[in-house]
Amino acid sequence: MTPETPETNPPKKSKLRTRTALATAAVVAAAGTFTAGVGVAQAGDGNGRRGKVTEREIAALFDQWNAALQTGDPEKVADRYASDAVLLPTASRVIRTDRAGIVDYFEHFLQKKPRGEKVRSVINILDGNSAIDAGLYRFHLTDPKTGATKPVDARYTYEYEKRGGKWLIVNHHSSVLPAEG
């Protein structure tokens, strides 16, 4: 049996200090990670504003889109869409997947002087930069030849993303409401 030396078996106090230092480092690292995560989660919408996006803010995006329709300018309507947006429009069989296609659709649709109104809306906020607004809306369309206006009920889905600080439509589906049956 050899006598214990400090080199082969450090004193128990030293082991305790090492364990304490390691445990403290682990707690500090975990607390730092948690704090960083909370900071990111509270960062909000990227505009320096803290807090969550509201359903009211998302609902207002339809009003802004509808106001763009009222200008009669297809470019202004297309400005509401992301450059890679997908539009599945009510009055066309063609899927629009770029700005030129979206502008083309609205050049024709705007001839009917559409005025939309929401009938029922369900908004799901996915996170601070994305939301979905789905429901039913009614469009009042004017026949360019006769001037007669008729309502058209449709269902819709708008998927929004905040890009560069601006809410844009990334996916828009609209289809005529089927007859009850």
N, C-alpha and C positions, 0 to 999 in steps of 0.2 A: 504494500500500500504506500502510495506516495503522498507526501504532504500537499495540501491544496495551496496553490499559489494564485495570486491575483490574475496572472496571465491565463490560467486554465479555467478558473471558476471565478468570475467577477462577483463582488459582493452583491447581496440581494437588493441593497439600496440602489445600485446602478441599474439593475434590471427593472426595478419599479420606475425609476426616472425615464428610462427608455420607453417603457410601455405607456407611461403618462404622456410623454412627448408625442408618441405615435397616435394615441387616442385623441389628443388635443388637435393635432394636425388634421386628422380625419374629420373631426367635428367642424373645424374651421373651413375645410374644403367643402363639406356638405352644406354648411350654412352659406358659403359664397355661391355655390351652385344654385341653391334655393333662391337666394336673393336675386341673382341674375335672372332666373326664370320668372320671378315675380315682376321684375323690372320690364322684361320683354312683354309679358302678358298685360301689363298696365300701360304699355306704350300707346295704346289706342290706335287711331287711324293713320298715324304717320304724319299728321299735320300739326303735331305738338299739342293736340287736344287729348286729354285723358278721358277715359270712359268708353262706353260701348256705343256702337251705332244703334240707332233706335228704329223701330218699325215705322215711325212717322217719317224719318229721313228716307227710308227705302220707299215708302208709299209716295213720297214727293217726286221720286224719279219718274214715275208714270206721268205725273202732271207736267214735268219738264219735257218729256218725250211728246206728249199730246200738244204742248205749246209749240214744239218744233214742227209738228204736223200743220198747225194753224198758220205757219209762215208760208206754206205752199212751196218751200224750197227743199228739194230732196237732199241737197248737200247738208243742210242744217239738221235734218233728221238723221242722216248717216253719221253725223258728228256724235250722236248719242251712242254709237256702236263702237266696240273695239275693232281694230284692224283685222283681227282673226275671228270675228264674230260669226255665228251661224244664225241665219234667219230662215225659219220655216213659216212663210207668210200664209195668210188666210186666202188671198185671191190669186195664188200662183202655185203651179205644181213644181216649180223650179226651186231647189234649195240654194240659197244665197250664202256664199262662204267668203266673200271679200267685199271691200268697199264698193267697187264698180257694180257688182251684182245687187248690193243693197240700194245704191243710188238708182239703178235701173228700175228696181221694183217700185220705189217710192215715186219715181217720175210718173208712172202709170197710176198708182194708187191715189196720189194727191189730186189727180184730175177729178176725183169724186168728192173732193172737199171733206175728207173724213173728220169727224169730231167724236172722240171717244169718251166714254164714261165707265168707270168701274161699277159693277153690280155687286160683286163679292170678291174679296181679296184675302188670301192667306199668305202671310209673310214669314219666311224662315230665315233668321240671321244665322249664317254658318260660322262666321268669325268677323273680326273687325274689318275685313276686306272683301267679304263675299256674302251674298244673300240671294234668296229666291223669292219672287213674288208670283204667285199663281192664283188663278181664279176665273171669274167671268167678267166680260165687259160687253158693252153695247156700242156699236158704231152707228152714227147717223151719216149715211152716204147720199150724196146728191148725184143724180143721173146727169151727166154733162149735156146730153141731148135734150132732155125734157125739163130739167130743173127740179124734178120731183125728188123729195128726200124720203128715204126709208131706213128703218133701223135694222141692223144685223147683229144678232147676238152671237158671241163667240167665246171660246175658252182660251186662256192664254197662260204662258209661262215666260217670265223674264228671269234670266240669271244675270246677276250683276257682279262685277269685280271692281274694286278700287285699284286703279292703275295710275301711277304718277300723281296721286292725290285727287283723281277725278273718278267718279262712278261711271262705268261704262257697261253697256249691255254686251254680254259675251255669248248669250244664247237666247233667242226669242222664238217661241212657237205660238202660233195662233191658228185656230181652226173653228169653222162654223159650228155652233152648238147643234148636236143632232136633235132631231125631233124626238119627243118623248115616246117611249114605246116599251 
